[in-house]
Amino acid sequence: MKIHQLSLFLENKAGQMAVPCALLAREGINILTLTLADTQQFGILRLIVKDWQRAKATLEAAGHVVNVTEVVAIEVDDRPGGMKEILDVIDKHGINIEYVYAFTFKRGNKAILIFRFENADHAVHCLQADGVNVVGSVELFNHVENQ
């Protein structure tokens, strides 16, 4: 139920985000979603791709330091209050959210959000116990390919 996310540091200057994107494009690796957080000196590019091992190897071969982390994809009702309901479940269990970002597609009236939790296994267990749909990588990647 966890998904592998790649993270890499980039200098905070023009053109830096294009470099890893071009490397992955050249190898035919599709970026399914990404987020970029910045500071004055660097940015952290976080990516989700289907073939994360090959993407990691490609980026590392080009000199990038790549960190792999486990994140959780959660289905959220795409309506006012949908996010609040998920946060209520997370708060009820005392789960710490490190960061969150949106996936680039919807499933009917559901949005998919990517969460990085302090303890992903505990979060998945608690969310599922409360009836929250945690989307596995196979289900997620199959849905993206069929759109």
Buried (B, 14 or more C-beta within 10 A) or exposed (E): BBBBBBBBBBEEEEEBEEBBBEBBEEBEBEBBBBBBEEEEEBBBBBBBBBBBEBBBEBBEEEEBEBEEBBBBBBBBBBEEEBBEBBBEBBEEEEBEEEEBBEBEEBBEEBBBBBBBBEEBEBBBBBBEEBEBBBBBBEBBBEBBEEE
